[in-house]
Protein backbone atom coordinates (compact mmCIF):
# COMPACT_ATOMS: atom_id res chain seq x y z
CA UNK A 1 0.00 0.00 0.00
CA UNK A 2 1.20 3.51 -0.88
CA UNK A 3 1.61 5.21 2.51
CA UNK A 4 0.79 8.76 1.52
CA UNK A 5 -2.28 9.61 -0.55
CA UNK A 6 -1.46 10.24 -4.20
CA UNK A 7 -2.85 13.46 -5.65
CA UNK A 8 -3.70 13.44 -9.36
CA UNK A 9 -5.00 15.78 -12.02
CA UNK A 10 -7.07 14.71 -15.02
CA UNK A 11 -6.37 16.74 -18.17
CA UNK A 12 -8.36 16.33 -21.41
CA UNK A 13 -10.46 14.19 -19.10
CA UNK A 14 -13.21 13.14 -21.50
CA UNK A 15 -15.57 10.96 -19.48
CA UNK A 16 -12.89 9.92 -17.01
CA UNK A 17 -11.65 6.58 -18.33
CA UNK A 18 -8.02 7.14 -17.35
CA UNK A 19 -9.01 8.35 -13.90
CA UNK A 20 -11.28 5.34 -13.42
CA UNK A 21 -8.45 2.96 -14.25
CA UNK A 22 -6.11 4.58 -11.73
CA UNK A 23 -8.79 4.74 -9.03
CA UNK A 24 -9.53 1.04 -9.49
CA UNK A 25 -5.88 0.32 -8.68
CA UNK A 26 -4.99 2.92 -6.05
CA UNK A 27 -8.44 2.73 -4.37
CA UNK A 28 -8.70 5.22 -1.49
CA UNK A 29 -5.04 6.16 -1.82
CA UNK A 30 -5.58 8.45 -4.78
CA UNK A 31 -7.36 11.80 -4.81
CA UNK A 32 -8.21 13.80 -7.91
CA UNK A 33 -7.62 17.48 -7.16
CA UNK A 34 -8.16 19.06 -10.58
CA UNK A 35 -10.02 18.18 -13.79
CA UNK A 36 -9.99 19.89 -17.17
CA UNK A 37 -12.33 19.12 -20.09
CA UNK A 38 -13.71 21.61 -22.60
CA UNK A 39 -16.56 19.57 -24.14
CA UNK A 40 -19.79 20.39 -22.30
CA UNK A 41 -21.39 17.01 -23.01
CA UNK A 42 -18.35 15.04 -21.84
CA UNK A 43 -18.45 17.15 -18.68
CA UNK A 44 -22.04 16.06 -18.03
CA UNK A 45 -21.18 12.37 -18.26
CA UNK A 46 -18.07 12.91 -16.13
CA UNK A 47 -19.98 14.70 -13.38
CA UNK A 48 -22.60 11.93 -13.31
CA UNK A 49 -19.88 9.42 -12.49
CA UNK A 50 -17.48 11.30 -10.22
CA UNK A 51 -18.50 13.21 -7.13
CA UNK A 52 -15.96 16.03 -6.99
CA UNK A 53 -16.44 19.05 -4.77
CA UNK A 54 -14.96 21.36 -7.40
CA UNK A 55 -15.98 22.46 -10.87
CA UNK A 56 -14.44 20.96 -13.98
CA UNK A 57 -12.18 23.53 -15.61
CA UNK A 58 -12.66 24.31 -19.28
CA UNK A 59 -10.16 25.35 -21.94
CA UNK A 60 -6.76 24.26 -20.69
CA UNK A 61 -4.98 26.98 -22.67
CA UNK A 62 -6.65 29.56 -20.43
CA UNK A 63 -5.73 27.87 -17.15
CA UNK A 64 -2.87 29.36 -15.14
CA UNK A 65 -0.64 26.54 -13.96
CA UNK A 66 -0.12 28.33 -10.63
CA UNK A 67 -3.85 28.02 -9.90
CA UNK A 68 -3.74 24.22 -10.05
CA UNK A 69 -3.28 22.44 -6.69
CA UNK A 70 -0.07 20.48 -6.19
CA UNK A 71 -0.25 16.94 -7.53
CA UNK A 72 1.81 13.74 -7.86
CA UNK A 73 0.42 12.23 -11.07
CA UNK A 74 -0.64 13.99 -14.25
CA UNK A 75 -3.13 12.03 -16.34
CA UNK A 76 -3.38 13.41 -19.87
CA UNK A 77 -4.95 11.93 -22.99
CA UNK A 78 -4.02 15.00 -25.00
CA UNK A 79 -5.08 15.34 -28.66
CA UNK A 80 -2.44 14.87 -31.32
CA UNK A 81 -2.06 18.14 -33.17
CA UNK A 82 0.41 19.21 -35.80
CA UNK A 83 3.48 20.67 -34.11
CA UNK A 84 4.51 24.14 -35.17
CA UNK A 85 8.02 25.26 -35.97
CA UNK A 86 7.23 28.69 -34.57
CA UNK A 87 9.82 30.53 -32.59
CA UNK A 88 13.53 30.35 -33.29
CA UNK A 89 13.09 27.82 -36.10
CA UNK A 90 15.99 25.73 -34.89
CA UNK A 91 14.05 22.63 -35.71
CA UNK A 92 12.88 19.93 -33.36
CA UNK A 93 15.96 20.07 -31.15
CA UNK A 94 14.84 23.46 -29.91
CA UNK A 95 13.27 23.89 -26.49
CA UNK A 96 9.63 22.85 -26.23
CA UNK A 97 8.32 26.41 -26.16
CA UNK A 98 9.88 26.94 -29.56
CA UNK A 99 8.62 23.73 -31.12
CA UNK A 100 5.22 23.09 -29.60
CA UNK A 101 3.65 26.51 -29.81
CA UNK A 102 -0.03 26.30 -30.65
CA UNK A 103 -0.41 22.69 -29.54
CA UNK A 104 -2.21 21.34 -26.51
CA UNK A 105 0.83 19.28 -25.55
CA UNK A 106 2.43 22.60 -24.63
CA UNK A 107 -0.11 22.97 -21.85
CA UNK A 108 0.72 19.56 -20.39
CA UNK A 109 4.40 20.54 -20.48
CA UNK A 110 4.00 23.95 -18.85
CA UNK A 111 1.78 22.58 -16.07
CA UNK A 112 4.22 19.76 -15.32
CA UNK A 113 7.22 22.07 -15.58
CA UNK A 114 5.75 24.18 -12.80
CA UNK A 115 4.50 21.39 -10.50
CA UNK A 116 7.11 18.68 -11.20
CA UNK A 117 4.82 15.70 -10.45
CA UNK A 118 6.28 12.27 -9.79
CA UNK A 119 4.60 10.73 -12.82
CA UNK A 120 3.17 11.91 -16.14
CA UNK A 121 0.87 9.44 -17.87
CA UNK A 122 -0.30 9.99 -21.45
CA UNK A 123 -2.40 8.00 -23.90
CA UNK A 124 -2.69 8.67 -27.60
CA UNK A 125 -3.33 7.14 -30.99
CA UNK A 126 -0.81 4.64 -32.32
CA UNK A 127 -0.06 6.97 -35.24
CA UNK A 128 1.50 9.53 -32.90
CA UNK A 129 4.77 7.60 -33.18
CA UNK A 130 4.99 8.26 -36.91
CA UNK A 131 3.26 11.63 -37.00
CA UNK A 132 5.25 14.10 -39.10
CA UNK A 133 7.85 11.41 -39.83
CA UNK A 134 8.39 10.76 -36.14
CA UNK A 135 9.32 14.30 -35.24
CA UNK A 136 6.20 14.97 -33.17
CA UNK A 137 6.89 12.02 -30.90
CA UNK A 138 10.54 13.02 -30.66
CA UNK A 139 9.47 16.44 -29.40
CA UNK A 140 7.21 14.91 -26.77
CA UNK A 141 9.90 12.59 -25.42
CA UNK A 142 12.65 15.21 -25.52
CA UNK A 143 10.40 17.74 -23.80
CA UNK A 144 9.74 15.42 -20.88
CA UNK A 145 13.45 14.63 -20.66
CA UNK A 146 14.33 18.32 -20.57
CA UNK A 147 11.82 18.79 -17.76
CA UNK A 148 13.66 16.15 -15.73
CA UNK A 149 11.83 12.92 -16.56
CA UNK A 150 12.72 9.44 -17.75
CA UNK A 151 10.36 8.41 -20.53
CA UNK A 152 8.98 4.95 -21.28
CA UNK A 153 6.38 4.06 -23.90
CA UNK A 154 4.67 1.07 -25.44
CA UNK A 155 1.92 0.34 -27.96
CA UNK A 156 -0.66 -1.98 -26.42
CA UNK A 157 -3.76 -3.58 -27.93
CA UNK A 158 -7.00 -3.57 -25.95
CA UNK A 159 -7.88 -7.05 -27.25
CA UNK A 160 -5.15 -8.45 -25.00
CA UNK A 161 -6.67 -7.02 -21.84
CA UNK A 162 -10.08 -8.57 -21.46
CA UNK A 163 -12.16 -6.74 -24.06
CA UNK A 164 -13.05 -7.92 -27.58
CA UNK A 165 -11.81 -4.81 -29.37
CA UNK A 166 -8.83 -4.47 -31.69
CA UNK A 167 -7.60 -1.09 -30.45
CA UNK A 168 -3.91 -0.20 -30.54
CA UNK A 169 -2.84 2.87 -28.59
CA UNK A 170 0.44 4.28 -27.39
CA UNK A 171 0.95 4.75 -23.67
CA UNK A 172 3.63 7.05 -22.31
CA UNK A 173 4.85 6.93 -18.71
CA UNK A 174 7.35 9.54 -17.58
CA UNK A 175 8.87 9.29 -14.09
CA UNK A 176 10.64 12.22 -12.46
CA UNK A 177 14.33 11.39 -12.55
CA UNK A 178 14.79 11.17 -8.78
CA UNK A 179 12.33 8.25 -8.57
CA UNK A 180 12.65 6.82 -12.07
CA UNK A 181 13.35 3.09 -12.38
CA UNK A 182 16.20 1.94 -14.56
CA UNK A 183 13.60 0.23 -16.68
CA UNK A 184 9.82 0.17 -16.74
CA UNK A 185 8.12 -2.97 -17.98
CA UNK A 186 4.68 -2.45 -19.45
CA UNK A 187 2.02 -5.08 -18.75
CA UNK A 188 1.78 -8.23 -20.84
CA UNK A 189 -1.51 -9.71 -22.12
CA UNK A 190 -3.84 -10.94 -19.38
CA UNK A 191 -6.95 -12.07 -21.29
CA UNK A 192 -7.21 -12.51 -25.04
CA UNK A 193 -10.30 -14.70 -25.08
CA UNK A 194 -13.21 -12.25 -24.94
CA UNK A 195 -15.59 -12.24 -27.90
CA UNK A 196 -18.25 -9.81 -29.07
CA UNK A 197 -20.98 -12.13 -27.82
CA UNK A 198 -19.62 -11.57 -24.29
CA UNK A 199 -20.46 -7.85 -24.39
CA UNK A 200 -23.81 -8.02 -26.21
CA UNK A 201 -27.02 -6.95 -24.51
CA UNK A 202 -28.79 -9.86 -22.84
CA UNK A 203 -32.21 -8.79 -24.12
CA UNK A 204 -33.32 -7.67 -27.59
CA UNK A 205 -32.35 -4.06 -28.22
CA UNK A 206 -34.62 -1.27 -29.42
CA UNK A 207 -35.59 -1.28 -33.13
CA UNK A 208 -33.85 2.12 -33.36
CA UNK A 209 -30.49 0.35 -33.51
CA UNK A 210 -31.48 -1.65 -36.61
CA UNK A 211 -30.54 -0.15 -39.97
CA UNK A 212 -33.21 0.76 -42.49
CA UNK A 213 -33.19 -1.14 -45.76
CA UNK A 214 -32.61 2.14 -47.61
CA UNK A 215 -29.58 3.06 -45.51
CA UNK A 216 -28.19 -0.46 -45.73
CA UNK A 217 -28.37 -0.29 -49.52
CA UNK A 218 -26.57 3.06 -49.41
CA UNK A 219 -23.79 1.49 -47.34
CA UNK A 220 -23.48 -1.40 -49.78
CA UNK A 221 -23.17 0.93 -52.77
CA UNK A 222 -20.61 3.03 -50.90
CA UNK A 223 -18.51 -0.04 -50.11
CA UNK A 224 -18.77 -1.34 -53.67
CA UNK A 225 -17.48 1.98 -55.05
CA UNK A 226 -14.46 1.86 -52.79
CA UNK A 227 -13.76 -1.81 -53.46
CA UNK A 228 -13.76 -1.02 -57.19
CA UNK A 229 -10.99 1.48 -56.48
CA UNK A 230 -9.05 -1.05 -54.43
CA UNK A 231 -9.89 0.58 -51.09
CA UNK A 232 -10.99 -1.25 -47.98
CA UNK A 233 -13.43 1.39 -46.81
CA UNK A 234 -17.03 0.73 -45.92
CA UNK A 235 -19.35 -0.89 -43.46
CA UNK A 236 -18.43 -4.15 -41.78
CA UNK A 237 -20.51 -6.83 -40.10
CA UNK A 238 -18.64 -8.48 -37.24
CA UNK A 239 -18.83 -12.12 -36.28
CA UNK A 240 -20.05 -12.28 -32.69
CA UNK A 241 -17.55 -15.11 -32.13
CA UNK A 242 -14.79 -12.66 -33.08
CA UNK A 243 -13.71 -9.19 -31.97
CA UNK A 244 -14.70 -5.66 -32.88
CA UNK A 245 -12.62 -3.16 -34.73
CA UNK A 246 -11.52 -0.03 -32.92
CA UNK A 247 -14.57 2.01 -32.03
CA UNK A 248 -14.19 5.62 -33.12
CA UNK A 249 -16.42 8.66 -33.23
CA UNK A 250 -17.52 10.12 -36.52
CA UNK A 251 -17.26 8.86 -40.06
CA UNK A 252 -18.05 5.15 -40.34
CA UNK A 253 -17.54 4.64 -36.59
CA UNK A 254 -20.74 2.74 -35.86
CA UNK A 255 -21.06 1.12 -39.28
CA UNK A 256 -17.66 -0.56 -39.02
CA UNK A 257 -18.93 -2.68 -36.13
CA UNK A 258 -22.36 -3.91 -37.21
CA UNK A 259 -23.90 -7.09 -35.81
CA UNK A 260 -26.47 -9.61 -37.01
CA UNK A 261 -29.03 -10.03 -34.25
CA UNK A 262 -32.45 -11.56 -35.00
CA UNK A 263 -33.74 -11.42 -31.41
CA UNK A 264 -35.79 -8.24 -31.96
CA UNK A 265 -39.05 -9.37 -33.56
CA UNK A 266 -40.79 -5.98 -33.49
CA UNK A 267 -39.51 -4.27 -36.63
CA UNK A 268 -41.77 -1.25 -36.41
CA UNK A 269 -39.58 1.89 -36.56
CA UNK A 270 -39.49 4.01 -33.40
CA UNK A 271 -37.62 6.84 -35.11
CA UNK A 272 -38.11 8.54 -38.46
CA UNK A 273 -36.31 6.49 -41.12
CA UNK A 274 -36.41 6.13 -44.88
CA UNK A 275 -37.85 2.80 -45.92
CA UNK A 276 -38.28 -0.05 -43.46
CA UNK A 277 -36.10 -1.80 -40.90
CA UNK A 278 -33.96 -4.35 -42.70
CA UNK A 279 -35.03 -8.01 -42.53
CA UNK A 280 -31.45 -9.27 -42.26
CA UNK A 281 -31.07 -8.56 -38.54
CA UNK A 282 -28.32 -6.00 -39.09
CA UNK A 283 -27.93 -3.49 -36.29
CA UNK A 284 -25.49 -1.11 -34.70
CA UNK A 285 -24.03 -1.79 -31.30
CA UNK A 286 -25.61 0.14 -28.45
CA UNK A 287 -23.71 2.71 -26.37
CA UNK A 288 -23.67 0.26 -23.47
CA UNK A 289 -22.06 -2.36 -25.70
CA UNK A 290 -19.46 0.22 -26.68
CA UNK A 291 -18.90 0.96 -23.00
CA UNK A 292 -18.25 -2.74 -22.43
CA UNK A 293 -15.83 -2.77 -25.37
CA UNK A 294 -13.92 -0.07 -23.47
CA UNK A 295 -14.08 -2.01 -20.22
CA UNK A 296 -16.36 0.38 -18.34
CA UNK A 297 -18.33 -1.28 -15.53
CA UNK A 298 -22.10 -1.71 -15.68
CA UNK A 299 -22.34 0.86 -12.89
CA UNK A 300 -20.87 3.57 -15.13
CA UNK A 301 -23.71 5.93 -15.98
CA UNK A 302 -24.48 6.82 -19.58
CA UNK A 303 -26.88 9.74 -19.09
CA UNK A 304 -26.94 11.44 -22.48
CA UNK A 305 -28.42 10.88 -25.92
CA UNK A 306 -26.79 8.17 -28.04
CA UNK A 307 -25.14 10.64 -30.42
CA UNK A 308 -23.08 12.08 -27.55
CA UNK A 309 -22.34 8.73 -25.96
CA UNK A 310 -20.95 7.22 -29.16
CA UNK A 311 -18.60 10.18 -29.51
CA UNK A 312 -17.51 10.03 -25.88
CA UNK A 313 -16.91 6.29 -25.82
CA UNK A 314 -15.13 6.33 -29.18
CA UNK A 315 -12.81 9.01 -27.84
CA UNK A 316 -12.28 7.28 -24.50
CA UNK A 317 -9.68 4.80 -23.30
CA UNK A 318 -9.91 1.10 -22.54
CA UNK A 319 -10.12 1.03 -18.76
CA UNK A 320 -8.55 -2.43 -18.15
CA UNK A 321 -5.43 -1.41 -20.09
CA UNK A 322 -5.14 1.70 -17.93
CA UNK A 323 -5.54 -0.44 -14.81
CA UNK A 324 -2.71 -2.78 -15.75
CA UNK A 325 -0.35 0.11 -16.44
CA UNK A 326 -1.42 1.81 -13.20
CA UNK A 327 -0.45 -1.37 -11.31
CA UNK A 328 3.05 -1.13 -12.74
CA UNK A 329 3.28 2.56 -11.86
CA UNK A 330 2.12 1.78 -8.32
CA UNK A 331 4.93 -0.76 -7.94
CA UNK A 332 7.47 1.96 -8.71
CA UNK A 333 5.90 4.48 -6.35
CA UNK A 334 5.86 1.93 -3.52
CA UNK A 335 9.64 1.77 -3.69
CA UNK A 336 10.00 5.50 -3.18
CA UNK A 337 7.13 6.23 -0.79
C-alpha positions as CSV (number, residue, x, y, z in Angstrom):
1,X,0.0,0.0,0.0
2,X,1.2,3.5,-0.9
3,X,1.6,5.2,2.5
4,X,0.8,8.8,1.5
5,X,-2.3,9.6,-0.6
6,X,-1.5,10.2,-4.2
7,X,-2.9,13.5,-5.6
8,X,-3.7,13.4,-9.4
9,X,-5.0,15.8,-12.0
10,X,-7.1,14.7,-15.0
11,X,-6.4,16.7,-18.2
12,X,-8.4,16.3,-21.4
13,X,-10.5,14.2,-19.1
14,X,-13.2,13.1,-21.5
15,X,-15.6,11.0,-19.5
16,X,-12.9,9.9,-17.0
17,X,-11.7,6.6,-18.3
18,X,-8.0,7.1,-17.3
19,X,-9.0,8.4,-13.9
20,X,-11.3,5.3,-13.4
21,X,-8.5,3.0,-14.3
22,X,-6.1,4.6,-11.7
23,X,-8.8,4.7,-9.0
24,X,-9.5,1.0,-9.5
25,X,-5.9,0.3,-8.7
26,X,-5.0,2.9,-6.0
27,X,-8.4,2.7,-4.4
28,X,-8.7,5.2,-1.5
29,X,-5.0,6.2,-1.8
30,X,-5.6,8.5,-4.8
31,X,-7.4,11.8,-4.8
32,X,-8.2,13.8,-7.9
33,X,-7.6,17.5,-7.2
34,X,-8.2,19.1,-10.6
35,X,-10.0,18.2,-13.8
36,X,-10.0,19.9,-17.2
37,X,-12.3,19.1,-20.1
38,X,-13.7,21.6,-22.6
39,X,-16.6,19.6,-24.1
40,X,-19.8,20.4,-22.3
41,X,-21.4,17.0,-23.0
42,X,-18.4,15.0,-21.8
43,X,-18.4,17.2,-18.7
44,X,-22.0,16.1,-18.0
45,X,-21.2,12.4,-18.3
46,X,-18.1,12.9,-16.1
47,X,-20.0,14.7,-13.4
48,X,-22.6,11.9,-13.3
49,X,-19.9,9.4,-12.5
50,X,-17.5,11.3,-10.2
51,X,-18.5,13.2,-7.1
52,X,-16.0,16.0,-7.0
53,X,-16.4,19.1,-4.8
54,X,-15.0,21.4,-7.4
55,X,-16.0,22.5,-10.9
56,X,-14.4,21.0,-14.0
57,X,-12.2,23.5,-15.6
58,X,-12.7,24.3,-19.3
59,X,-10.2,25.4,-21.9
60,X,-6.8,24.3,-20.7
61,X,-5.0,27.0,-22.7
62,X,-6.7,29.6,-20.4
63,X,-5.7,27.9,-17.1
64,X,-2.9,29.4,-15.1
65,X,-0.6,26.5,-14.0
66,X,-0.1,28.3,-10.6
67,X,-3.9,28.0,-9.9
68,X,-3.7,24.2,-10.0
69,X,-3.3,22.4,-6.7
70,X,-0.1,20.5,-6.2
71,X,-0.3,16.9,-7.5
72,X,1.8,13.7,-7.9
73,X,0.4,12.2,-11.1
74,X,-0.6,14.0,-14.2
75,X,-3.1,12.0,-16.3
76,X,-3.4,13.4,-19.9
77,X,-4.9,11.9,-23.0
78,X,-4.0,15.0,-25.0
79,X,-5.1,15.3,-28.7
80,X,-2.4,14.9,-31.3
81,X,-2.1,18.1,-33.2
82,X,0.4,19.2,-35.8
83,X,3.5,20.7,-34.1
84,X,4.5,24.1,-35.2
85,X,8.0,25.3,-36.0
86,X,7.2,28.7,-34.6
87,X,9.8,30.5,-32.6
88,X,13.5,30.3,-33.3
89,X,13.1,27.8,-36.1
90,X,16.0,25.7,-34.9
91,X,14.0,22.6,-35.7
92,X,12.9,19.9,-33.4
93,X,16.0,20.1,-31.1
94,X,14.8,23.5,-29.9
95,X,13.3,23.9,-26.5
96,X,9.6,22.9,-26.2
97,X,8.3,26.4,-26.2
98,X,9.9,26.9,-29.6
99,X,8.6,23.7,-31.1
100,X,5.2,23.1,-29.6
101,X,3.7,26.5,-29.8
102,X,0.0,26.3,-30.7
103,X,-0.4,22.7,-29.5
104,X,-2.2,21.3,-26.5
105,X,0.8,19.3,-25.5
106,X,2.4,22.6,-24.6
107,X,-0.1,23.0,-21.9
108,X,0.7,19.6,-20.4
109,X,4.4,20.5,-20.5
110,X,4.0,23.9,-18.9
111,X,1.8,22.6,-16.1
112,X,4.2,19.8,-15.3
113,X,7.2,22.1,-15.6
114,X,5.8,24.2,-12.8
115,X,4.5,21.4,-10.5
116,X,7.1,18.7,-11.2
117,X,4.8,15.7,-10.5
118,X,6.3,12.3,-9.8
119,X,4.6,10.7,-12.8
120,X,3.2,11.9,-16.1
121,X,0.9,9.4,-17.9
122,X,-0.3,10.0,-21.5
123,X,-2.4,8.0,-23.9
124,X,-2.7,8.7,-27.6
125,X,-3.3,7.1,-31.0
126,X,-0.8,4.6,-32.3
127,X,-0.1,7.0,-35.2
128,X,1.5,9.5,-32.9
129,X,4.8,7.6,-33.2
130,X,5.0,8.3,-36.9
131,X,3.3,11.6,-37.0
132,X,5.3,14.1,-39.1
133,X,7.8,11.4,-39.8
134,X,8.4,10.8,-36.1
135,X,9.3,14.3,-35.2
136,X,6.2,15.0,-33.2
137,X,6.9,12.0,-30.9
138,X,10.5,13.0,-30.7
139,X,9.5,16.4,-29.4
140,X,7.2,14.9,-26.8
141,X,9.9,12.6,-25.4
142,X,12.6,15.2,-25.5
143,X,10.4,17.7,-23.8
144,X,9.7,15.4,-20.9
145,X,13.5,14.6,-20.7
146,X,14.3,18.3,-20.6
147,X,11.8,18.8,-17.8
148,X,13.7,16.2,-15.7
149,X,11.8,12.9,-16.6
150,X,12.7,9.4,-17.8
151,X,10.4,8.4,-20.5
152,X,9.0,4.9,-21.3
153,X,6.4,4.1,-23.9
154,X,4.7,1.1,-25.4
155,X,1.9,0.3,-28.0
156,X,-0.7,-2.0,-26.4
157,X,-3.8,-3.6,-27.9
158,X,-7.0,-3.6,-26.0
159,X,-7.9,-7.1,-27.2
160,X,-5.1,-8.5,-25.0
161,X,-6.7,-7.0,-21.8
162,X,-10.1,-8.6,-21.5
163,X,-12.2,-6.7,-24.1
164,X,-13.0,-7.9,-27.6
165,X,-11.8,-4.8,-29.4
166,X,-8.8,-4.5,-31.7
167,X,-7.6,-1.1,-30.5
168,X,-3.9,-0.2,-30.5
169,X,-2.8,2.9,-28.6
170,X,0.4,4.3,-27.4
171,X,1.0,4.8,-23.7
172,X,3.6,7.0,-22.3
173,X,4.8,6.9,-18.7
174,X,7.3,9.5,-17.6
175,X,8.9,9.3,-14.1
176,X,10.6,12.2,-12.5
177,X,14.3,11.4,-12.6
178,X,14.8,11.2,-8.8
179,X,12.3,8.3,-8.6
180,X,12.7,6.8,-12.1
181,X,13.3,3.1,-12.4
182,X,16.2,1.9,-14.6
183,X,13.6,0.2,-16.7
184,X,9.8,0.2,-16.7
185,X,8.1,-3.0,-18.0
186,X,4.7,-2.4,-19.4
187,X,2.0,-5.1,-18.8
188,X,1.8,-8.2,-20.8
189,X,-1.5,-9.7,-22.1
190,X,-3.8,-10.9,-19.4
191,X,-7.0,-12.1,-21.3
192,X,-7.2,-12.5,-25.0
193,X,-10.3,-14.7,-25.1
194,X,-13.2,-12.3,-24.9
195,X,-15.6,-12.2,-27.9
196,X,-18.3,-9.8,-29.1
197,X,-21.0,-12.1,-27.8
198,X,-19.6,-11.6,-24.3
199,X,-20.5,-7.9,-24.4
200,X,-23.8,-8.0,-26.2
201,X,-27.0,-7.0,-24.5
202,X,-28.8,-9.9,-22.8
203,X,-32.2,-8.8,-24.1
204,X,-33.3,-7.7,-27.6
205,X,-32.4,-4.1,-28.2
206,X,-34.6,-1.3,-29.4
207,X,-35.6,-1.3,-33.1
208,X,-33.9,2.1,-33.4
209,X,-30.5,0.4,-33.5
210,X,-31.5,-1.7,-36.6
211,X,-30.5,-0.2,-40.0
212,X,-33.2,0.8,-42.5
213,X,-33.2,-1.1,-45.8
214,X,-32.6,2.1,-47.6
215,X,-29.6,3.1,-45.5
216,X,-28.2,-0.5,-45.7
217,X,-28.4,-0.3,-49.5
218,X,-26.6,3.1,-49.4
219,X,-23.8,1.5,-47.3
220,X,-23.5,-1.4,-49.8
221,X,-23.2,0.9,-52.8
222,X,-20.6,3.0,-50.9
223,X,-18.5,0.0,-50.1
224,X,-18.8,-1.3,-53.7
225,X,-17.5,2.0,-55.0
226,X,-14.5,1.9,-52.8
227,X,-13.8,-1.8,-53.5
228,X,-13.8,-1.0,-57.2
229,X,-11.0,1.5,-56.5
230,X,-9.1,-1.0,-54.4
231,X,-9.9,0.6,-51.1
232,X,-11.0,-1.3,-48.0
233,X,-13.4,1.4,-46.8
234,X,-17.0,0.7,-45.9
235,X,-19.3,-0.9,-43.5
236,X,-18.4,-4.2,-41.8
237,X,-20.5,-6.8,-40.1
238,X,-18.6,-8.5,-37.2
239,X,-18.8,-12.1,-36.3
240,X,-20.0,-12.3,-32.7
241,X,-17.5,-15.1,-32.1
242,X,-14.8,-12.7,-33.1
243,X,-13.7,-9.2,-32.0
244,X,-14.7,-5.7,-32.9
245,X,-12.6,-3.2,-34.7
246,X,-11.5,0.0,-32.9
247,X,-14.6,2.0,-32.0
248,X,-14.2,5.6,-33.1
249,X,-16.4,8.7,-33.2
250,X,-17.5,10.1,-36.5
251,X,-17.3,8.9,-40.1
252,X,-18.0,5.1,-40.3
253,X,-17.5,4.6,-36.6
254,X,-20.7,2.7,-35.9
255,X,-21.1,1.1,-39.3
256,X,-17.7,-0.6,-39.0
257,X,-18.9,-2.7,-36.1
258,X,-22.4,-3.9,-37.2
259,X,-23.9,-7.1,-35.8
260,X,-26.5,-9.6,-37.0
261,X,-29.0,-10.0,-34.3
262,X,-32.4,-11.6,-35.0
263,X,-33.7,-11.4,-31.4
264,X,-35.8,-8.2,-32.0
265,X,-39.1,-9.4,-33.6
266,X,-40.8,-6.0,-33.5
267,X,-39.5,-4.3,-36.6
268,X,-41.8,-1.2,-36.4
269,X,-39.6,1.9,-36.6
270,X,-39.5,4.0,-33.4
271,X,-37.6,6.8,-35.1
272,X,-38.1,8.5,-38.5
273,X,-36.3,6.5,-41.1
274,X,-36.4,6.1,-44.9
275,X,-37.9,2.8,-45.9
276,X,-38.3,-0.1,-43.5
277,X,-36.1,-1.8,-40.9
278,X,-34.0,-4.4,-42.7
279,X,-35.0,-8.0,-42.5
280,X,-31.5,-9.3,-42.3
281,X,-31.1,-8.6,-38.5
282,X,-28.3,-6.0,-39.1
283,X,-27.9,-3.5,-36.3
284,X,-25.5,-1.1,-34.7
285,X,-24.0,-1.8,-31.3
286,X,-25.6,0.1,-28.4
287,X,-23.7,2.7,-26.4
288,X,-23.7,0.3,-23.5
289,X,-22.1,-2.4,-25.7
290,X,-19.5,0.2,-26.7
291,X,-18.9,1.0,-23.0
292,X,-18.3,-2.7,-22.4
293,X,-15.8,-2.8,-25.4
294,X,-13.9,-0.1,-23.5
295,X,-14.1,-2.0,-20.2
296,X,-16.4,0.4,-18.3
297,X,-18.3,-1.3,-15.5
298,X,-22.1,-1.7,-15.7
299,X,-22.3,0.9,-12.9
300,X,-20.9,3.6,-15.1
301,X,-23.7,5.9,-16.0
302,X,-24.5,6.8,-19.6
303,X,-26.9,9.7,-19.1
304,X,-26.9,11.4,-22.5
305,X,-28.4,10.9,-25.9
306,X,-26.8,8.2,-28.0
307,X,-25.1,10.6,-30.4
308,X,-23.1,12.1,-27.6
309,X,-22.3,8.7,-26.0
310,X,-20.9,7.2,-29.2
311,X,-18.6,10.2,-29.5
312,X,-17.5,10.0,-25.9
313,X,-16.9,6.3,-25.8
314,X,-15.1,6.3,-29.2
315,X,-12.8,9.0,-27.8
316,X,-12.3,7.3,-24.5
317,X,-9.7,4.8,-23.3
318,X,-9.9,1.1,-22.5
319,X,-10.1,1.0,-18.8
320,X,-8.6,-2.4,-18.1
321,X,-5.4,-1.4,-20.1
322,X,-5.1,1.7,-17.9
323,X,-5.5,-0.4,-14.8
324,X,-2.7,-2.8,-15.7
325,X,-0.3,0.1,-16.4
326,X,-1.4,1.8,-13.2
327,X,-0.5,-1.4,-11.3
328,X,3.1,-1.1,-12.7
329,X,3.3,2.6,-11.9
330,X,2.1,1.8,-8.3
331,X,4.9,-0.8,-7.9
332,X,7.5,2.0,-8.7
333,X,5.9,4.5,-6.4
334,X,5.9,1.9,-3.5
335,X,9.6,1.8,-3.7
336,X,10.0,5.5,-3.2
337,X,7.1,6.2,-0.8
